[in-house]
Amino acid sequence: MVYNTTKRGVSSSRRKGDVESHQRKHTQVQSSKRQRVYDVIYHMHMMRVNALPSEPRISSIDESEIKDIIKELKQKGLIYSPKPGYVDCVD
C-alpha cells in the first residue's frame, strides 16, 4: 500500500516558501546581532572580549553567540585583536 504523505490543500511550493521565509528571518536576526556586536566594538575602541557580554546593548545575546560573532567578524577582516583578550575595528 502507498501512502500520500503530503498535506491536502498545501502545495509543496508553499511549504518550500515557508521554509525559505523562516531561513530569511533567521538570517536577518543573526545579521542584527552581528551588527550590534560590531557597533559596540566600534564605539568603545579596543574593548576587552570578556566585557562584551555585560554591555547593555548586547546583553541579550548569549555569550557563546558573541564569541561566534567575534570569530566571524575577524574572519571577514572587520575586527582584529591588537593584543590578547582585546578586539578593535579595522579602520
Biotite code that builds the C-alpha atoms (Angstrom):
import biotite.structure as struc

atoms = struc.array([
    struc.Atom([0.000, 0.000, 0.000], chain_id="A", res_id=1, res_name="MET", atom_name="CA", element="C"),
    struc.Atom([1.247, 3.510, -0.858], chain_id="A", res_id=2, res_name="VAL", atom_name="CA", element="C"),
    struc.Atom([0.531, 6.390, 1.489], chain_id="A", res_id=3, res_name="TYR", atom_name="CA", element="C"),
    struc.Atom([0.296, 10.001, 0.426], chain_id="A", res_id=4, res_name="ASN", atom_name="CA", element="C"),
    struc.Atom([2.400, 11.995, 2.911], chain_id="A", res_id=5, res_name="THR", atom_name="CA", element="C"),
    struc.Atom([1.609, 15.455, 1.536], chain_id="A", res_id=6, res_name="THR", atom_name="CA", element="C"),
    struc.Atom([-0.970, 17.594, 3.304], chain_id="A", res_id=7, res_name="LYS", atom_name="CA", element="C"),
    struc.Atom([-4.173, 18.261, 1.467], chain_id="A", res_id=8, res_name="ARG", atom_name="CA", element="C"),
    struc.Atom([-4.577, 21.804, 0.182], chain_id="A", res_id=9, res_name="GLY", atom_name="CA", element="C"),
    struc.Atom([-0.941, 22.775, 0.751], chain_id="A", res_id=10, res_name="VAL", atom_name="CA", element="C"),
    struc.Atom([1.298, 22.615, -2.262], chain_id="A", res_id=11, res_name="SER", atom_name="CA", element="C"),
    struc.Atom([4.933, 21.623, -1.934], chain_id="A", res_id=12, res_name="SER", atom_name="CA", element="C"),
    struc.Atom([5.962, 25.037, -3.287], chain_id="A", res_id=13, res_name="SER", atom_name="CA", element="C"),
    struc.Atom([4.002, 26.706, -0.458], chain_id="A", res_id=14, res_name="ARG", atom_name="CA", element="C"),
    struc.Atom([5.836, 24.642, 2.165], chain_id="A", res_id=15, res_name="ARG", atom_name="CA", element="C"),
    struc.Atom([9.157, 25.409, 0.493], chain_id="A", res_id=16, res_name="LYS", atom_name="CA", element="C"),
    struc.Atom([8.362, 29.123, 0.640], chain_id="A", res_id=17, res_name="GLY", atom_name="CA", element="C"),
    struc.Atom([7.613, 28.855, 4.360], chain_id="A", res_id=18, res_name="ASP", atom_name="CA", element="C"),
    struc.Atom([10.994, 27.240, 4.986], chain_id="A", res_id=19, res_name="VAL", atom_name="CA", element="C"),
    struc.Atom([12.771, 29.905, 2.929], chain_id="A", res_id=20, res_name="GLU", atom_name="CA", element="C"),
    struc.Atom([10.886, 32.636, 4.800], chain_id="A", res_id=21, res_name="SER", atom_name="CA", element="C"),
    struc.Atom([11.939, 31.141, 8.134], chain_id="A", res_id=22, res_name="HIS", atom_name="CA", element="C"),
    struc.Atom([15.570, 30.892, 6.980], chain_id="A", res_id=23, res_name="GLN", atom_name="CA", element="C"),
    struc.Atom([15.481, 34.509, 5.789], chain_id="A", res_id=24, res_name="ARG", atom_name="CA", element="C"),
    struc.Atom([14.121, 35.685, 9.161], chain_id="A", res_id=25, res_name="LYS", atom_name="CA", element="C"),
    struc.Atom([16.799, 33.668, 10.979], chain_id="A", res_id=26, res_name="HIS", atom_name="CA", element="C"),
    struc.Atom([19.480, 35.258, 8.778], chain_id="A", res_id=27, res_name="THR", atom_name="CA", element="C"),
    struc.Atom([18.100, 38.737, 9.490], chain_id="A", res_id=28, res_name="GLN", atom_name="CA", element="C"),
    struc.Atom([18.184, 38.085, 13.239], chain_id="A", res_id=29, res_name="VAL", atom_name="CA", element="C"),
    struc.Atom([21.792, 36.870, 13.012], chain_id="A", res_id=30, res_name="GLN", atom_name="CA", element="C"),
    struc.Atom([22.708, 39.914, 10.927], chain_id="A", res_id=31, res_name="SER", atom_name="CA", element="C"),
    struc.Atom([21.130, 42.212, 13.524], chain_id="A", res_id=32, res_name="SER", atom_name="CA", element="C"),
    struc.Atom([23.086, 40.564, 16.341], chain_id="A", res_id=33, res_name="LYS", atom_name="CA", element="C"),
    struc.Atom([26.300, 40.763, 14.344], chain_id="A", res_id=34, res_name="ARG", atom_name="CA", element="C"),
    struc.Atom([25.696, 44.462, 13.660], chain_id="A", res_id=35, res_name="GLN", atom_name="CA", element="C"),
    struc.Atom([25.025, 45.217, 17.340], chain_id="A", res_id=36, res_name="ARG", atom_name="CA", element="C"),
    struc.Atom([28.257, 43.487, 18.431], chain_id="A", res_id=37, res_name="VAL", atom_name="CA", element="C"),
    struc.Atom([30.222, 45.326, 15.743], chain_id="A", res_id=38, res_name="TYR", atom_name="CA", element="C"),
    struc.Atom([28.677, 48.686, 16.742], chain_id="A", res_id=39, res_name="ASP", atom_name="CA", element="C"),
    struc.Atom([29.645, 48.200, 20.393], chain_id="A", res_id=40, res_name="VAL", atom_name="CA", element="C"),
    struc.Atom([33.241, 47.346, 19.452], chain_id="A", res_id=41, res_name="ILE", atom_name="CA", element="C"),
    struc.Atom([33.362, 50.287, 17.023], chain_id="A", res_id=42, res_name="TYR", atom_name="CA", element="C"),
    struc.Atom([32.150, 52.831, 19.588], chain_id="A", res_id=43, res_name="HIS", atom_name="CA", element="C"),
    struc.Atom([34.174, 51.518, 22.527], chain_id="A", res_id=44, res_name="MET", atom_name="CA", element="C"),
    struc.Atom([37.532, 51.179, 20.712], chain_id="A", res_id=45, res_name="HIS", atom_name="CA", element="C"),
    struc.Atom([39.812, 48.328, 21.746], chain_id="A", res_id=46, res_name="MET", atom_name="CA", element="C"),
    struc.Atom([37.408, 46.534, 24.024], chain_id="A", res_id=47, res_name="MET", atom_name="CA", element="C"),
    struc.Atom([38.063, 43.536, 26.266], chain_id="A", res_id=48, res_name="ARG", atom_name="CA", element="C"),
    struc.Atom([36.361, 40.452, 24.866], chain_id="A", res_id=49, res_name="VAL", atom_name="CA", element="C"),
    struc.Atom([35.303, 39.464, 28.419], chain_id="A", res_id=50, res_name="ASN", atom_name="CA", element="C"),
    struc.Atom([33.465, 42.797, 28.827], chain_id="A", res_id=51, res_name="ALA", atom_name="CA", element="C"),
    struc.Atom([31.281, 42.405, 25.748], chain_id="A", res_id=52, res_name="LEU", atom_name="CA", element="C"),
    struc.Atom([28.533, 40.215, 27.298], chain_id="A", res_id=53, res_name="PRO", atom_name="CA", element="C"),
    struc.Atom([27.938, 42.793, 30.055], chain_id="A", res_id=54, res_name="SER", atom_name="CA", element="C"),
    struc.Atom([27.495, 45.641, 27.570], chain_id="A", res_id=55, res_name="GLU", atom_name="CA", element="C"),
    struc.Atom([23.798, 46.671, 27.801], chain_id="A", res_id=56, res_name="PRO", atom_name="CA", element="C"),
    struc.Atom([23.248, 46.897, 24.023], chain_id="A", res_id=57, res_name="ARG", atom_name="CA", element="C"),
    struc.Atom([24.176, 43.241, 23.533], chain_id="A", res_id=58, res_name="ILE", atom_name="CA", element="C"),
    struc.Atom([23.432, 41.702, 26.938], chain_id="A", res_id=59, res_name="SER", atom_name="CA", element="C"),
    struc.Atom([20.509, 39.777, 25.391], chain_id="A", res_id=60, res_name="SER", atom_name="CA", element="C"),
    struc.Atom([22.918, 37.872, 23.119], chain_id="A", res_id=61, res_name="ILE", atom_name="CA", element="C"),
    struc.Atom([24.269, 34.606, 24.504], chain_id="A", res_id=62, res_name="ASP", atom_name="CA", element="C"),
    struc.Atom([27.988, 34.620, 25.371], chain_id="A", res_id=63, res_name="GLU", atom_name="CA", element="C"),
    struc.Atom([28.726, 31.707, 23.021], chain_id="A", res_id=64, res_name="SER", atom_name="CA", element="C"),
    struc.Atom([26.966, 33.562, 20.202], chain_id="A", res_id=65, res_name="GLU", atom_name="CA", element="C"),
    struc.Atom([29.084, 36.637, 20.888], chain_id="A", res_id=66, res_name="ILE", atom_name="CA", element="C"),
    struc.Atom([32.237, 34.528, 20.606], chain_id="A", res_id=67, res_name="LYS", atom_name="CA", element="C"),
    struc.Atom([30.999, 33.074, 17.306], chain_id="A", res_id=68, res_name="ASP", atom_name="CA", element="C"),
    struc.Atom([30.185, 36.559, 16.012], chain_id="A", res_id=69, res_name="ILE", atom_name="CA", element="C"),
    struc.Atom([33.644, 37.834, 17.012], chain_id="A", res_id=70, res_name="ILE", atom_name="CA", element="C"),
    struc.Atom([35.233, 34.906, 15.196], chain_id="A", res_id=71, res_name="LYS", atom_name="CA", element="C"),
    struc.Atom([33.145, 35.637, 12.100], chain_id="A", res_id=72, res_name="GLU", atom_name="CA", element="C"),
    struc.Atom([33.958, 39.371, 12.161], chain_id="A", res_id=73, res_name="LEU", atom_name="CA", element="C"),
    struc.Atom([37.675, 38.540, 12.446], chain_id="A", res_id=74, res_name="LYS", atom_name="CA", element="C"),
    struc.Atom([37.450, 36.141, 9.504], chain_id="A", res_id=75, res_name="GLN", atom_name="CA", element="C"),
    struc.Atom([35.769, 38.861, 7.430], chain_id="A", res_id=76, res_name="LYS", atom_name="CA", element="C"),
    struc.Atom([38.552, 41.285, 8.363], chain_id="A", res_id=77, res_name="GLY", atom_name="CA", element="C"),
    struc.Atom([36.247, 43.775, 10.095], chain_id="A", res_id=78, res_name="LEU", atom_name="CA", element="C"),
    struc.Atom([37.849, 43.463, 13.536], chain_id="A", res_id=79, res_name="ILE", atom_name="CA", element="C"),
    struc.Atom([41.207, 42.299, 14.861], chain_id="A", res_id=80, res_name="TYR", atom_name="CA", element="C"),
    struc.Atom([42.958, 41.585, 18.167], chain_id="A", res_id=81, res_name="SER", atom_name="CA", element="C"),
    struc.Atom([45.530, 44.330, 18.860], chain_id="A", res_id=82, res_name="PRO", atom_name="CA", element="C"),
    struc.Atom([46.591, 42.300, 21.907], chain_id="A", res_id=83, res_name="LYS", atom_name="CA", element="C"),
    struc.Atom([45.370, 39.074, 23.528], chain_id="A", res_id=84, res_name="PRO", atom_name="CA", element="C"),
    struc.Atom([41.878, 39.340, 25.014], chain_id="A", res_id=85, res_name="GLY", atom_name="CA", element="C"),
    struc.Atom([41.000, 42.580, 23.203], chain_id="A", res_id=86, res_name="TYR", atom_name="CA", element="C"),
    struc.Atom([39.253, 43.421, 19.940], chain_id="A", res_id=87, res_name="VAL", atom_name="CA", element="C"),
    struc.Atom([39.107, 46.578, 17.858], chain_id="A", res_id=88, res_name="ASP", atom_name="CA", element="C"),
    struc.Atom([37.677, 47.568, 14.489], chain_id="A", res_id=89, res_name="CYS", atom_name="CA", element="C"),
    struc.Atom([39.793, 47.855, 11.393], chain_id="A", res_id=90, res_name="VAL", atom_name="CA", element="C"),
    struc.Atom([39.647, 51.487, 10.296], chain_id="A", res_id=91, res_name="ASP", atom_name="CA", element="C"),
])
